Amino acid sequence: MAQTFMPPGPGHWALDRSHFPGGATPISQWLMEEGMEAGMRRVFAEIGTPADSMQARFVNGFMYTRLRPLVGADHPRSKLPPLPILRLVSRLHPAFRARAAAARTILENRSWVSVVEQWDSKIRPDLLAQNLAFQAVDVGQLDDEALSGHVGELLQYCRSNLELHFWLHGYDLGPVARFLHLCIGWGMSAPEVLSALAGSSPSTVAPVRRLVKLRAELERLSVDPVSLADVRNASPVAAALLDEHMNECGNRLVTGYDLHSRTLNEMPGSVLAAIRSAKEPPTLNLDNVNASLRSQVPTASLETFEEALIDARGVMDLRDDNGPMTYEWPAGLLRRALLEMAKRLTERGRLHETQDIFTLTHLEAPNVLLVSGPMAEDLSARSKLWAERAFLQPPATLGPIEPTPPLDVLPEPLPEMIAMVQTALVHLGMVEQRHTDPLVGVGIGTEKYVGRVRRASSAEEAIEQMEPGDVLVVRATSPAFNAILVLAGGVITSDGGALSHAAVLARELGIPAVVGAPGALDLVDGSQVEIDPVAGRVRIID
Protein backbone atom coordinates (compact mmCIF):
# COMPACT_ATOMS: atom_id res chain seq x y z
CA MET A 1 0.00 0.00 0.00
CA ALA A 2 1.21 3.49 -0.81
CA GLN A 3 1.48 5.81 2.17
CA THR A 4 3.14 9.19 2.38
CA PHE A 5 5.20 10.04 5.44
CA MET A 6 5.06 13.78 5.99
CA PRO A 7 6.54 15.68 8.96
CA PRO A 8 3.83 15.99 11.63
CA GLY A 9 4.86 19.58 12.41
CA PRO A 10 7.70 22.06 12.17
CA GLY A 11 11.23 20.82 12.74
CA HIS A 12 13.06 17.51 12.65
CA TRP A 13 11.40 14.27 13.81
CA ALA A 14 13.10 10.94 14.65
CA LEU A 15 11.41 7.55 14.42
CA ASP A 16 11.02 5.76 17.78
CA ARG A 17 10.05 2.09 17.51
CA SER A 18 11.15 1.16 21.02
CA HIS A 19 7.65 1.67 22.41
CA PHE A 20 5.27 1.40 19.46
CA PRO A 21 6.71 -0.67 16.58
CA GLY A 22 3.96 0.38 14.15
CA GLY A 23 0.22 0.46 13.63
CA ALA A 24 -0.41 2.16 16.98
CA THR A 25 -4.07 2.33 18.00
CA PRO A 26 -5.80 5.74 18.13
CA ILE A 27 -6.21 5.78 21.92
CA SER A 28 -2.56 4.89 22.48
CA GLN A 29 -1.54 7.64 20.07
CA TRP A 30 -3.65 10.18 21.97
CA LEU A 31 -2.26 9.08 25.33
CA MET A 32 1.36 9.33 24.19
CA GLU A 33 1.02 12.62 22.34
CA GLU A 34 -0.80 14.32 25.20
CA GLY A 35 1.02 12.73 28.12
CA MET A 36 4.59 12.97 26.84
CA GLU A 37 4.48 16.61 25.83
CA ALA A 38 2.74 17.78 29.02
CA GLY A 39 4.89 15.71 31.38
CA MET A 40 8.18 16.56 29.71
CA ARG A 41 7.35 20.27 29.50
CA ARG A 42 6.72 20.33 33.24
CA VAL A 43 9.87 18.44 34.21
CA PHE A 44 12.12 20.25 31.73
CA ALA A 45 11.17 23.53 33.39
CA GLU A 46 11.81 22.10 36.86
CA ILE A 47 15.20 20.55 36.17
CA GLY A 48 16.49 23.31 33.89
CA THR A 49 16.64 21.55 30.53
CA PRO A 50 17.09 24.25 27.85
CA ALA A 51 14.30 22.82 25.71
CA ASP A 52 10.55 23.34 25.85
CA SER A 53 9.49 19.69 25.77
CA MET A 54 9.79 16.32 24.08
CA GLN A 55 6.98 15.86 21.57
CA ALA A 56 5.53 12.64 20.20
CA ARG A 57 3.49 12.51 17.01
CA PHE A 58 2.25 9.54 15.01
CA VAL A 59 2.50 9.30 11.24
CA ASN A 60 0.66 6.36 9.68
CA GLY A 61 0.70 4.70 13.10
CA PHE A 62 4.45 5.13 13.69
CA MET A 63 5.79 7.24 16.53
CA TYR A 64 8.13 10.14 15.84
CA THR A 65 9.65 12.36 18.50
CA ARG A 66 11.13 15.84 18.51
CA LEU A 67 13.03 17.72 21.17
CA ARG A 68 11.10 20.98 21.00
CA PRO A 69 13.39 24.05 21.26
CA LEU A 70 12.90 26.53 24.07
CA VAL A 71 12.68 29.51 21.70
CA GLY A 72 11.29 29.67 18.17
CA ALA A 73 10.05 26.08 18.17
CA ASP A 74 7.27 26.71 15.64
CA HIS A 75 9.56 28.60 13.26
CA PRO A 76 12.79 26.60 13.21
CA ARG A 77 15.79 28.17 11.51
CA SER A 78 17.73 26.53 8.70
CA LYS A 79 20.97 27.89 10.11
CA LEU A 80 22.20 29.29 13.40
CA PRO A 81 22.71 32.96 14.14
CA PRO A 82 26.34 34.07 14.70
CA LEU A 83 27.80 32.43 17.81
CA PRO A 84 28.38 35.74 19.67
CA ILE A 85 24.68 36.51 19.34
CA LEU A 86 23.74 33.01 20.54
CA ARG A 87 26.07 33.38 23.52
CA LEU A 88 24.50 36.74 24.40
CA VAL A 89 20.89 35.59 23.93
CA SER A 90 21.40 32.46 26.05
CA ARG A 91 22.54 34.66 28.93
CA LEU A 92 20.00 37.47 28.62
CA HIS A 93 16.78 35.78 27.43
CA PRO A 94 14.46 35.27 30.44
CA ALA A 95 13.65 31.67 29.47
CA PHE A 96 17.32 30.66 29.37
CA ARG A 97 18.08 32.51 32.57
CA ALA A 98 15.25 30.66 34.34
CA ARG A 99 16.48 27.30 33.03
CA ALA A 100 20.05 27.97 34.10
CA ALA A 101 18.88 28.87 37.61
CA ALA A 102 16.74 25.71 37.79
CA ALA A 103 19.60 23.52 36.58
CA ARG A 104 21.96 24.93 39.19
CA THR A 105 19.41 24.33 41.91
CA ILE A 106 18.67 20.71 41.01
CA LEU A 107 22.33 19.77 40.60
CA GLU A 108 23.25 21.39 43.90
CA ASN A 109 20.25 20.04 45.83
CA ARG A 110 19.97 16.66 44.03
CA SER A 111 16.21 17.10 43.94
CA TRP A 112 15.68 13.58 42.59
CA VAL A 113 16.33 12.25 46.09
CA SER A 114 13.18 13.94 47.40
CA VAL A 115 11.18 12.76 44.38
CA VAL A 116 12.15 9.15 45.15
CA GLU A 117 10.99 9.72 48.72
CA GLN A 118 7.67 11.12 47.42
CA TRP A 119 7.29 8.08 45.18
CA ASP A 120 7.82 5.66 48.05
CA SER A 121 5.70 7.47 50.60
CA LYS A 122 2.87 9.00 48.60
CA ILE A 123 2.77 8.64 44.81
CA ARG A 124 3.15 4.87 44.53
CA PRO A 125 0.76 4.01 47.41
CA ASP A 126 -1.87 6.27 45.85
CA LEU A 127 -1.40 4.67 42.43
CA LEU A 128 -1.61 1.21 43.95
CA ALA A 129 -4.87 2.07 45.71
CA GLN A 130 -6.37 3.56 42.54
CA ASN A 131 -5.27 0.66 40.36
CA LEU A 132 -6.75 -1.84 42.81
CA ALA A 133 -9.99 0.14 43.01
CA PHE A 134 -10.42 0.09 39.23
CA GLN A 135 -9.42 -3.58 39.18
CA ALA A 136 -12.07 -4.45 41.76
CA VAL A 137 -14.83 -3.32 39.39
CA ASP A 138 -16.57 -6.31 37.79
CA VAL A 139 -16.99 -4.88 34.29
CA GLY A 140 -19.20 -7.77 33.24
CA GLN A 141 -21.80 -6.76 35.82
CA LEU A 142 -22.00 -3.11 34.78
CA ASP A 143 -24.89 -1.94 32.63
CA ASP A 144 -24.08 -0.08 29.41
CA GLU A 145 -24.19 3.36 30.99
CA ALA A 146 -22.00 2.36 33.93
CA LEU A 147 -19.50 0.58 31.66
CA SER A 148 -19.31 3.64 29.42
CA GLY A 149 -18.63 5.81 32.45
CA HIS A 150 -15.99 3.35 33.65
CA VAL A 151 -14.20 3.55 30.27
CA GLY A 152 -14.35 7.35 30.37
CA GLU A 153 -12.84 7.42 33.85
CA LEU A 154 -10.06 5.03 32.83
CA LEU A 155 -9.24 7.11 29.77
CA GLN A 156 -8.75 10.20 31.90
CA TYR A 157 -6.86 8.20 34.54
CA CYS A 158 -4.47 6.86 31.90
CA ARG A 159 -4.05 10.34 30.43
CA SER A 160 -3.12 11.93 33.76
CA ASN A 161 -0.89 8.98 34.60
CA LEU A 162 1.04 9.34 31.34
CA GLU A 163 1.79 12.94 32.23
CA LEU A 164 2.95 11.77 35.67
CA HIS A 165 4.97 8.99 34.00
CA PHE A 166 6.99 11.39 31.87
CA TRP A 167 7.37 13.92 34.67
CA LEU A 168 8.87 11.17 36.82
CA HIS A 169 11.23 10.23 34.01
CA GLY A 170 13.00 13.54 34.40
CA TYR A 171 13.96 12.47 37.90
CA ASP A 172 14.42 8.72 37.45
CA LEU A 173 16.37 8.97 34.19
CA GLY A 174 18.25 12.18 34.96
CA PRO A 175 20.66 10.79 37.57
CA VAL A 176 21.28 7.64 35.51
CA ALA A 177 21.96 9.72 32.41
CA ARG A 178 24.26 12.02 34.41
CA PHE A 179 26.23 9.06 35.80
CA LEU A 180 26.51 7.53 32.34
CA HIS A 181 27.50 10.85 30.74
CA LEU A 182 30.22 11.48 33.33
CA CYS A 183 31.67 7.98 33.01
CA ILE A 184 31.67 8.03 29.22
CA GLY A 185 33.54 11.31 29.47
CA TRP A 186 36.17 9.49 31.54
CA GLY A 187 36.58 6.93 28.76
CA MET A 188 34.28 4.11 29.88
CA SER A 189 31.73 2.21 27.77
CA ALA A 190 27.99 2.33 28.46
CA PRO A 191 27.59 -1.42 29.19
CA GLU A 192 30.40 -1.51 31.78
CA VAL A 193 29.10 1.66 33.45
CA LEU A 194 25.52 0.43 33.69
CA SER A 195 26.62 -2.94 35.05
CA ALA A 196 27.32 -1.05 38.28
CA LEU A 197 23.56 -0.40 38.59
CA ALA A 198 22.58 -4.08 38.58
CA GLY A 199 20.71 -5.21 41.67
CA SER A 200 19.32 -1.77 42.48
CA SER A 201 15.79 -2.47 41.27
CA PRO A 202 13.85 -4.71 43.70
CA SER A 203 10.60 -4.13 41.80
CA THR A 204 12.11 -5.76 38.71
CA VAL A 205 13.02 -9.02 40.42
CA ALA A 206 10.10 -9.18 42.88
CA PRO A 207 7.71 -11.03 40.48
CA VAL A 208 10.45 -13.51 39.63
CA ARG A 209 11.26 -14.19 43.28
CA ARG A 210 7.57 -14.80 43.94
CA LEU A 211 7.50 -17.33 41.11
CA VAL A 212 10.60 -19.00 42.54
CA LYS A 213 8.79 -19.45 45.88
CA LEU A 214 5.77 -20.83 44.07
CA ARG A 215 7.88 -23.30 42.12
CA ALA A 216 9.59 -24.44 45.34
CA GLU A 217 6.21 -25.00 47.00
CA LEU A 218 5.00 -27.12 44.09
CA GLU A 219 8.23 -29.15 44.08
CA ARG A 220 7.89 -29.69 47.83
CA LEU A 221 4.45 -31.15 47.23
CA SER A 222 5.60 -33.09 44.13
CA VAL A 223 2.86 -31.37 42.13
CA ASP A 224 3.35 -31.03 38.35
CA PRO A 225 0.52 -28.66 37.38
CA VAL A 226 -1.02 -28.59 33.93
CA SER A 227 -3.21 -25.57 34.68
CA LEU A 228 -3.35 -22.62 37.04
CA ALA A 229 -6.24 -24.35 38.78
CA ASP A 230 -3.83 -27.17 39.65
CA VAL A 231 -1.44 -24.60 41.12
CA ARG A 232 -4.16 -22.99 43.18
CA ASN A 233 -5.43 -26.34 44.45
CA ALA A 234 -1.96 -27.59 45.41
CA SER A 235 -1.94 -25.89 48.83
CA PRO A 236 -3.08 -22.71 50.59
CA VAL A 237 0.49 -21.40 50.29
CA ALA A 238 0.54 -21.97 46.53
CA ALA A 239 -2.90 -20.41 46.14
CA ALA A 240 -1.84 -17.34 48.12
CA LEU A 241 1.36 -16.86 46.09
CA LEU A 242 -0.46 -17.27 42.77
CA ASP A 243 -3.26 -14.92 43.82
CA GLU A 244 -0.72 -12.33 44.97
CA HIS A 245 1.11 -12.61 41.65
CA MET A 246 -1.97 -12.31 39.46
CA ASN A 247 -3.51 -9.59 41.61
CA GLU A 248 -0.42 -7.46 41.10
CA CYS A 249 0.56 -8.45 37.57
CA GLY A 250 -2.48 -10.05 35.94
CA ASN A 251 -4.03 -6.94 34.43
CA ARG A 252 -0.78 -5.38 33.25
CA LEU A 253 -0.01 -5.14 29.56
CA VAL A 254 2.74 -7.67 28.99
CA THR A 255 3.33 -8.16 25.29
CA GLY A 256 3.73 -4.47 24.44
CA TYR A 257 2.64 -0.94 25.24
CA ASP A 258 -0.35 -0.66 22.91
CA LEU A 259 -3.91 -1.47 23.92
CA HIS A 260 -4.00 -4.37 21.48
CA SER A 261 -1.23 -6.01 23.56
CA ARG A 262 -2.35 -8.79 25.86
CA THR A 263 -2.32 -8.86 29.64
CA LEU A 264 -0.96 -11.66 31.81
CA ASN A 265 -4.50 -12.75 32.71
CA GLU A 266 -5.03 -13.58 29.04
CA MET A 267 -1.94 -15.83 28.96
CA PRO A 268 -2.38 -18.57 31.61
CA GLY A 269 -0.12 -20.95 29.72
CA SER A 270 2.74 -18.46 29.84
CA VAL A 271 2.22 -17.98 33.58
CA LEU A 272 2.39 -21.73 34.10
CA ALA A 273 5.54 -21.98 31.99
CA ALA A 274 7.10 -19.10 33.93
CA ILE A 275 6.41 -20.87 37.22
CA ARG A 276 8.06 -24.04 35.96
CA SER A 277 11.13 -22.12 34.71
CA ALA A 278 11.53 -19.64 37.56
CA LYS A 279 15.01 -19.39 38.99
CA GLU A 280 16.49 -17.11 41.60
CA PRO A 281 18.05 -13.95 40.13
CA PRO A 282 21.83 -13.97 40.41
CA THR A 283 23.54 -12.85 43.58
CA LEU A 284 25.64 -9.87 42.61
CA ASN A 285 29.01 -8.82 43.93
CA LEU A 286 29.66 -5.39 42.50
CA ASP A 287 32.93 -4.75 44.31
CA ASN A 288 35.06 -5.70 41.31
CA VAL A 289 32.81 -3.80 38.90
CA ASN A 290 32.90 -0.62 40.96
CA ALA A 291 36.64 -0.94 41.59
CA SER A 292 37.23 -1.22 37.84
CA LEU A 293 35.19 1.92 37.22
CA ARG A 294 36.91 3.87 40.00
CA SER A 295 40.30 3.00 38.58
CA GLN A 296 39.36 4.88 35.40
CA VAL A 297 38.18 8.03 37.17
CA PRO A 298 40.58 10.94 37.60
CA THR A 299 41.51 11.35 41.26
CA ALA A 300 40.06 14.85 41.40
CA SER A 301 36.68 13.50 40.21
CA LEU A 302 36.33 10.51 42.55
CA GLU A 303 33.94 12.32 44.89
CA THR A 304 31.73 13.30 41.94
CA PHE A 305 31.79 9.70 40.72
CA GLU A 306 30.73 8.29 44.11
CA GLU A 307 27.87 10.75 44.46
CA ALA A 308 26.67 10.11 40.90
CA LEU A 309 26.80 6.32 41.43
CA ILE A 310 24.78 6.55 44.66
CA ASP A 311 22.19 8.77 42.97
CA ALA A 312 21.91 6.54 39.89
CA ARG A 313 21.40 3.41 41.99
CA GLY A 314 18.95 5.29 44.17
CA VAL A 315 16.55 6.04 41.30
CA MET A 316 16.70 2.72 39.45
CA ASP A 317 13.80 1.14 41.32
CA LEU A 318 11.58 4.15 40.57
CA ARG A 319 12.71 4.01 36.94
CA ASP A 320 11.59 0.38 36.58
CA ASP A 321 8.46 0.63 38.74
CA ASN A 322 7.24 3.81 37.07
CA GLY A 323 5.99 2.21 33.84
CA PRO A 324 4.08 -0.73 35.34
CA MET A 325 2.37 1.42 37.97
CA THR A 326 1.56 4.51 35.89
CA TYR A 327 0.88 2.93 32.52
CA GLU A 328 0.95 -0.85 31.96
CA TRP A 329 -1.47 -1.64 34.78
CA PRO A 330 -3.98 1.20 34.11
CA ALA A 331 -3.80 0.58 30.35
CA GLY A 332 -4.42 -3.13 30.95
CA LEU A 333 -7.52 -2.26 32.95
CA LEU A 334 -8.68 -0.01 30.10
CA ARG A 335 -8.13 -2.91 27.70
CA ARG A 336 -10.24 -5.18 29.96
CA ALA A 337 -13.12 -2.69 29.86
CA LEU A 338 -12.87 -2.20 26.09
CA LEU A 339 -12.96 -5.97 25.59
CA GLU A 340 -16.20 -6.11 27.58
CA MET A 341 -17.57 -3.43 25.26
CA ALA A 342 -16.42 -5.47 22.27
CA LYS A 343 -18.22 -8.54 23.61
CA ARG A 344 -21.51 -6.66 23.86
CA LEU A 345 -21.14 -4.97 20.47
CA THR A 346 -20.34 -8.29 18.81
CA GLU A 347 -23.43 -9.90 20.33
CA ARG A 348 -25.49 -7.01 18.92
CA GLY A 349 -24.00 -7.29 15.45
CA ARG A 350 -22.26 -3.94 15.68
CA LEU A 351 -18.75 -5.35 15.63
CA HIS A 352 -17.28 -8.01 13.34
CA GLU A 353 -14.07 -8.81 15.23
CA THR A 354 -13.05 -8.21 18.83
CA GLN A 355 -9.86 -6.40 17.82
CA ASP A 356 -11.90 -3.81 15.91
CA ILE A 357 -12.76 -2.17 19.25
CA PHE A 358 -9.21 -0.84 19.44
CA THR A 359 -9.75 1.33 16.37
CA LEU A 360 -12.02 3.63 18.37
CA THR A 361 -10.72 7.06 19.35
CA HIS A 362 -10.71 8.36 22.91
CA LEU A 363 -13.78 10.44 22.05
CA GLU A 364 -15.72 7.54 20.53
CA ALA A 365 -14.97 4.81 23.07
CA PRO A 366 -16.96 6.16 26.08
CA ASN A 367 -20.08 6.59 23.94
CA VAL A 368 -20.06 3.66 21.54
CA LEU A 369 -22.50 1.59 23.60
CA LEU A 370 -24.92 4.48 24.13
CA VAL A 371 -25.20 5.92 20.62
CA SER A 372 -25.23 4.52 17.11
CA GLY A 373 -21.52 5.24 16.71
CA PRO A 374 -19.33 3.91 13.90
CA MET A 375 -20.77 0.93 12.03
CA ALA A 376 -19.18 -2.51 12.13
CA GLU A 377 -18.03 -2.17 8.50
CA ASP A 378 -16.32 1.13 9.29
CA LEU A 379 -14.45 -0.31 12.26
CA SER A 380 -13.48 -3.39 10.27
CA ALA A 381 -12.03 -1.19 7.52
CA ARG A 382 -10.11 0.79 10.10
CA SER A 383 -8.75 -2.40 11.61
CA LYS A 384 -7.57 -3.63 8.21
CA LEU A 385 -5.83 -0.32 7.51
CA TRP A 386 -4.19 -0.40 10.96
CA ALA A 387 -2.89 -3.94 10.35
CA GLU A 388 -1.51 -3.00 6.92
CA ARG A 389 0.25 0.08 8.23
CA ALA A 390 2.11 -1.97 10.83
CA PHE A 391 4.21 -3.50 8.03
CA LEU A 392 5.21 -0.25 6.33
CA GLN A 393 8.86 0.75 6.24
CA PRO A 394 8.88 4.24 7.76
CA PRO A 395 11.76 6.66 7.18
CA ALA A 396 14.14 7.14 10.11
CA THR A 397 13.59 10.90 10.16
CA LEU A 398 11.10 13.44 8.87
CA GLY A 399 11.59 17.15 8.29
CA PRO A 400 14.71 19.25 7.83
CA ILE A 401 17.57 19.02 10.29
CA GLU A 402 17.35 21.66 13.00
CA PRO A 403 20.84 23.06 13.65
CA THR A 404 21.77 22.94 17.32
CA PRO A 405 24.12 25.46 18.91
CA PRO A 406 27.49 24.30 20.25
CA LEU A 407 27.18 23.51 23.93
CA ASP A 408 29.95 25.92 24.83
CA VAL A 409 27.82 28.94 23.91
CA LEU A 410 25.36 28.11 26.70
CA PRO A 411 25.85 29.33 30.27
CA GLU A 412 26.72 26.76 32.91
CA PRO A 413 25.24 24.33 33.83
CA LEU A 414 23.01 24.11 30.74
CA PRO A 415 25.62 22.24 28.66
CA GLU A 416 25.58 19.47 31.26
CA MET A 417 21.79 19.25 31.18
CA ILE A 418 21.73 19.06 27.36
CA ALA A 419 24.43 16.38 27.40
CA MET A 420 22.41 14.37 29.93
CA VAL A 421 19.29 14.51 27.73
CA GLN A 422 21.26 13.50 24.65
CA THR A 423 22.87 10.63 26.54
CA ALA A 424 19.47 9.37 27.71
CA LEU A 425 17.97 9.51 24.21
CA VAL A 426 20.88 7.65 22.64
CA HIS A 427 21.07 4.88 25.20
CA LEU A 428 17.31 4.42 25.47
CA GLY A 429 17.42 3.63 21.76
CA MET A 430 15.33 6.66 20.78
CA VAL A 431 18.12 7.88 18.50
CA GLU A 432 19.04 5.57 15.64
CA GLN A 433 22.46 3.95 15.98
CA ARG A 434 24.07 2.70 12.79
CA HIS A 435 26.08 -0.52 12.90
CA THR A 436 27.97 -1.91 9.93
CA ASP A 437 27.15 -5.40 11.22
CA PRO A 438 23.37 -5.92 11.64
CA LEU A 439 23.96 -8.49 14.38
CA VAL A 440 26.00 -6.15 16.58
CA GLY A 441 24.43 -4.14 19.39
CA VAL A 442 24.84 -3.51 23.09
CA GLY A 443 25.83 -6.58 25.07
CA ILE A 444 24.48 -7.32 28.53
CA GLY A 445 26.24 -9.90 30.69
CA THR A 446 29.61 -11.63 30.73
CA GLU A 447 28.88 -15.21 29.64
CA LYS A 448 28.18 -16.47 26.13
CA TYR A 449 24.95 -18.36 25.52
CA VAL A 450 23.92 -20.72 22.73
CA GLY A 451 20.27 -21.42 22.10
CA ARG A 452 17.43 -21.75 19.63
CA VAL A 453 15.94 -18.59 18.15
CA ARG A 454 12.32 -17.95 18.97
CA ARG A 455 11.63 -14.97 16.72
CA ALA A 456 8.45 -13.03 16.16
CA SER A 457 7.30 -9.68 14.89
CA SER A 458 5.76 -9.11 18.32
CA ALA A 459 6.53 -10.23 21.84
CA GLU A 460 3.09 -11.81 22.06
CA GLU A 461 3.82 -14.13 19.14
CA ALA A 462 7.21 -15.09 20.58
CA ILE A 463 5.84 -15.87 24.04
CA GLU A 464 3.20 -18.21 22.65
CA GLN A 465 5.90 -20.35 21.00
CA MET A 466 8.72 -20.17 23.53
CA GLU A 467 10.20 -23.12 25.32
CA PRO A 468 12.39 -22.68 28.39
CA GLY A 469 15.93 -21.78 27.39
CA ASP A 470 15.01 -20.37 23.96
CA VAL A 471 16.61 -17.16 22.77
CA LEU A 472 13.81 -14.60 22.64
CA VAL A 473 14.15 -12.37 19.57
CA VAL A 474 11.80 -9.39 19.43
CA ARG A 475 11.85 -5.75 18.44
CA ALA A 476 11.72 -4.57 22.06
CA THR A 477 10.33 -5.53 25.48
CA SER A 478 8.25 -3.66 28.03
CA PRO A 479 8.90 -3.40 31.79
CA ALA A 480 6.05 -5.78 32.58
CA PHE A 481 7.88 -8.44 30.58
CA ASN A 482 9.78 -9.49 33.72
CA ALA A 483 6.79 -11.63 34.69
CA ILE A 484 7.54 -14.08 31.86
CA LEU A 485 11.12 -13.34 30.77
CA VAL A 486 12.27 -16.14 33.06
CA LEU A 487 11.52 -18.50 30.17
CA ALA A 488 14.32 -17.06 28.05
CA GLY A 489 17.88 -18.34 28.07
CA GLY A 490 18.96 -15.25 26.15
CA VAL A 491 17.43 -12.13 24.60
CA ILE A 492 18.10 -10.29 21.34
CA THR A 493 16.26 -7.11 20.34
CA SER A 494 16.43 -5.07 17.17
CA ASP A 495 15.69 -1.79 18.97
CA GLY A 496 16.80 -0.21 22.23
CA GLY A 497 20.04 0.66 23.95
CA ALA A 498 21.92 0.21 27.19
CA LEU A 499 19.19 2.06 29.12
CA SER A 500 16.26 0.27 27.47
CA HIS A 501 13.95 -1.98 29.47
CA ALA A 502 15.28 -5.07 27.73
CA ALA A 503 18.78 -4.19 28.93
CA VAL A 504 17.61 -3.46 32.46
CA LEU A 505 15.68 -6.73 32.72
CA ALA A 506 18.58 -8.73 31.32
CA ARG A 507 20.97 -7.18 33.86
CA GLU A 508 18.65 -7.72 36.81
CA LEU A 509 17.72 -11.29 35.90
CA GLY A 510 21.20 -12.35 34.76
CA ILE A 511 20.11 -13.18 31.18
CA PRO A 512 22.72 -12.81 28.39
CA ALA A 513 21.48 -10.30 25.84
CA VAL A 514 22.34 -8.18 22.83
CA VAL A 515 20.00 -5.21 22.41
CA GLY A 516 19.75 -2.82 19.51
CA ALA A 517 21.04 -5.26 16.86
CA PRO A 518 19.16 -4.01 13.76
CA GLY A 519 19.22 -7.38 11.98
CA ALA A 520 17.71 -9.31 14.89
CA LEU A 521 14.31 -9.84 13.27
CA ASP A 522 16.00 -11.32 10.18
CA LEU A 523 17.25 -14.29 12.21
CA VAL A 524 15.61 -17.55 11.14
CA ASP A 525 13.14 -18.90 13.64
CA GLY A 526 14.43 -22.16 15.12
CA SER A 527 18.05 -21.56 14.15
CA GLN A 528 20.91 -21.85 16.64
CA VAL A 529 22.75 -18.68 17.62
CA GLU A 530 25.45 -17.68 20.04
CA ILE A 531 25.01 -14.53 22.11
CA ASP A 532 28.35 -12.94 22.97
CA PRO A 533 27.46 -10.11 25.37
CA VAL A 534 31.06 -9.02 25.90
CA ALA A 535 31.51 -8.37 22.19
CA GLY A 536 27.87 -7.26 21.80
CA ARG A 537 27.54 -9.68 18.89
CA VAL A 538 25.19 -12.42 17.75
CA ARG A 539 26.73 -15.30 15.77
CA ILE A 540 24.64 -17.70 13.68
CA ILE A 541 25.68 -21.30 14.35
CA ASP A 542 23.07 -23.22 12.35
Steps between C-alpha positions, in 0.01 A plus 500: 500500500621849419527732798666838521706585806486874555648690797229531767603859578784748476853376557683169491334176616670167584331161477461321836403133473610407851150551639262473205644293212225605257126508448437670835134517602327841513459504879865411556602775259289754690639390836862525386466829315318670786682341792857524372489864399326617819715293736829585333417871479437506874815311597725681252405828666564357847839345431629776272515324164545770232221357286125552514394135492530163331219454249355178363296487181376203300525476123316206344504334842875543559634711784734790431652722766648848501690688766307826483729807526451748781478798263361516147376141500222563247729689262823300495800657330694336219824636641623640829551867574863611556646336811558831686130577467406150620733537798343836588139385453551187712614720788246781469178331381268449801419140403867399490576685820217315677623164369857567607383590851286184518786281379736641761245440772426138410866406459592662830200365693472162320124544491447148365565367850185669631300382198597139577384557857168640370462196276553258787288681755217653300490464121538123472261414788237726344547340158479154652174586676350649183610210282352250745176698520457495122600133495235413758224613263326201340458643150279211395240601758480865396211617285581686178489844658719400794750322273519806276568717803764254620679520162485880510651507848778261398582708194549809713689300764739366236542848353593659833723205584693536174575860589616383844702222333702740287538753780650225715736406219677831539596393850546125455695525174688821577741361761562185294568708190730730700697204639528347154599832340772563759645150468500505121687828525763318707541244222270218612245310289126512569460125573781491759370817667142377524610163636570689823124565531402132499313387809361844581147430379306276743175558310651337191591174671208484746261315260774252415581432865131439566493247217810333643319455834198362319711253305671386822162444666379288209823297499466446875156354440615306190226672300549534122217737403346507155281802575486795736211327674741218587739757647228661706373165627847375596502670842386818676857631470505443124156656461606807698820548297318459168220735605754759615683472168192530281346772715809713449598401147196340337345811349825656382577524131775247443559451130540869415391853580201528267144419601491210256777336708388222730503493878636220717146391590447417133809275492456226765726262311786749512448548874517125552815475289656788694431323829665183374807692375540748785848525643648728761656816353878498528671612817710798403837605632565843357827564681713405200275690259509818706874468563559472125296814438672695778839413358406688182382815677740791543593541866355850514162365381465201734261681734279598205506140378394359839214746535380436144513121553298523823241722331472277192449187710255688718260575213515168315210342687278801425613486137388137464187525716378818333375340177309206650329715763419809292432342163507122444258421782249784433518438124438129560190587700384725215555210260289273726212749490525549123491123450176486699363768268615296201320193634171688525537669161580168334191339652294789359649472153674835523851359495647234271821420689602560860819681399296759309414664834855633519446717193273730700630843598501630856193708414306210348575227754301635801188543286502207260256293706258789553472644149497360149871572460719367219356202313659156510615534137671830579687356797597192301645720225692698758636181651618377160674831430664492845630146439638594157676808631686295760710347220600825330865600491502849652788742442738548793445876505251754371549871442812710454786477746478764771849640565593488867735752659837384634469421868777741590287802408254417779549622857587243764352257592277478191761313292496223760121478492494481118770232504298299753188514280697399192661213689160374617350514150791314343519223756124454527511421129291803402779622272592269214842338534661375181701178511689361203418151629122448542559243774704734720343701781541563870599193698365426846676242716837327504427142391430374149177311439397264221135430437216467253351816352138564582431798275182694444385835373346557843577388852156342522573268208839404644363422846236266361770286335782518753648205679719544807854590400408641157660821381220756487534723193265798486505864401487618862361404842292687755565526876215262579683234300690395814201286597575255217858574391615220729425264211780644288856372502608809308347812345567684174316818400517704183426828680611658826824587672688455824227685693207321335269275700633191326850588620383573853307173526790300360739655754268446795407143409848394386391417142761537221376751245586712199266797458475739210629256235312625190506163322349307791160447338669352191625203703336174393253365750629174648862560403786471749684817598770600742456815707834659586411783740860609553545565129136611461467258209265226386654212302291260291604140567239308300 
